[in-house]
Every structure is written in C-alpha cells, then in structure tokens.
Amino acid sequence: MNTKVTIAGVEFKNPVMTASGTFGSGMEYGEFVDLNRLGAVVTKGVANVPWPGNPTPRVAETYGGMLNAIGLQNPGIDVFVERDLPFLGRFDTKIIVNVCGKTVEDYLEVVERLSECPVDMLEINVSCPNVKEGAIAFGQDAECLYDITAKIKEKARQPIIMKLSPNVTDIAQMARAAEAAGADAISLINTITGMKIDIHKRTFALANRTGGMSGPAIKPVAVRMVYQASHAVKIPVIGMGGIANAEDAIEFLLAGASAVAVGAMNFVNPYTTVEVVEGIEAYMKQYGIEEIGELVGAVKE
C-alpha cells in the first residue's frame, strides 16, 4: 500500500498531520507520540514577537468538544527558531509552521525570517483579527484574504497553505480567493465561534466571552465545508475539524481532502494521530486500496 501524498511538491509519508494549536511545536508530545510516524507536524501559531494571550479562564468543555480563547499565546519567532526547529529537525517528518499576526507586516516578518530555515511549508492563520481594518479576521473578507495571500506568496520561499475560517457565509468564495491569489493549498476548518455561560455563577465560562469551538461536535460542518471548498478549487485541501479516529479521517478524504489534521482529540488521547495512521492503513488493506489517492474525493455523487 502506498500512503504517500504530495502537496505543492512536498511529499508526505502519509496524509496525517497535527492541527495547529493542539500539539505545541512537537516537543510537548514527543514522549507520547513517535513523531516519525506522522506525515507532518504543524506547529502552534508563531508571531513576530511574543504574544501573552488572553486572560484566564481560556478553556471550557462543551458537549462533544471544547471552547478555547487562548489568544494565540506564543514565545515568538526568535524562541521558535532557536528551540523548536532544532528539535523537530531530529525527526523524519515534514515541518509546517503556522504563522499568525495582527497586521500584514507582522505576517511578512515571520515569513521572511523563516525563508532560510529548514521548514517544508507555511500555514497562514487568517482567523487572526486585522487590527488595521477594524479587527475583522483576515479570513472573513474575500478581498482581504486575497490581499494577504498575494503579499505572503510574493515573499515566501516555501509553499503556503491558507488556513480558512468557517465563520463565513460562503466557504467556496473564500477558497477561490485564496487560490486566485496564489495559495499552494488551503486547510480548513479553523474553530467555530461559540459561547458558554455558567448558569450558577451567571458569568461567561471564558474571560474572552467567546471562543473557538473544536472537537467531534463540529465534524459534520467541517466535512461539508471541505467538500464545498475542494469542489471550488483545483489546489489541494487539508481537512480538519472533529477528527477522532481513522473513520473520521477517511470521511474527510472521501469528501475531497488530500490530507487531514487531528486537533482537539490530542488533548483527550495523545496517541490519536498514530491510531489514525494505523486505521487508514487497515482500511486500505480491508478494501484492497493500493494508493491513498484513490480515496480523495471518491464519495459517490
């Protein structure tokens, strides 16, 4: 069986990677997971300067998932390059760095800093609020998404993946905007905006009031959006959102994803990613599938 997939010229040993923000930068899970088994490690968001994140409480459980308002806390690009990249370089897995920012210039600073680093791809988190444009997320306006994609593509040495927000009216329109601006791939979905209230304290469960919902409860929405996006563009799609096991991952592949990312379930079961890899292999064996690509977009219309 051949589980290799190629996205924008980068070959992955299998289609399973981590979802940004749920796996640290690999070191945090290194004692639980053999990183060599993964197609790629996608790092937590990296900014041009350290971000302290939001006030606590920042995480709350919900039915079938969780809400988080971490605020993309991270130590910044300097620490990442000095500490995390050398660690990841010890493993036989692809390295995808998630990039975040508050202005276009913030993103470009990180992208240019990584241009000479041993990084395979960049994933651009356009769910960040654009502080110069009234704090609406870069990924919630098609023109804004096109603009930032084009500017990053002009500077980036590595292929770029635009990570799309589901908090939009038409995901296909956003996918087409990213493709038109030169994105090499898209990934989706990021978290869905939600809220939880403690009825006994009569307070918000999160200090930020709202947070990003992830976990199994959002999977049907994610599968639908991956299907729509993959039919709207010709570039590869990386699917994520509520993947808890191999069956979930295969559903995304059938919907049109070329690869998948495991997110919230890493908090529940640190071995989920490897179990998904093994489960996909077992499924291919069961159904006599020789090439993983035979599954991509293979749902019967």
Beta strands, then each sheet from edge to edge (+ up, - down):
strand 1: 5-7
strand 2: 10-12
strand 3: 16-18
strand 4: 40-42
strand 5: 59-62
strand 6: 65-68
strand 7: 94-99
strand 8: 121-125
strand 9: 160-163
strand 10: 185-188
strand 11: 192-195
strand 12: 197-198
strand 13: 203-204
strand 14: 210-214
strand 15: 237-240
strand 16: 259-262
sheet 1: 1+ 2-
sheet 2: 3+ 16+ 15+ 10+ 9+ 8+ 7+ 4+
sheet 3: 5+ 6- 14+ 11-
sheet 4: 12+ 13-
end
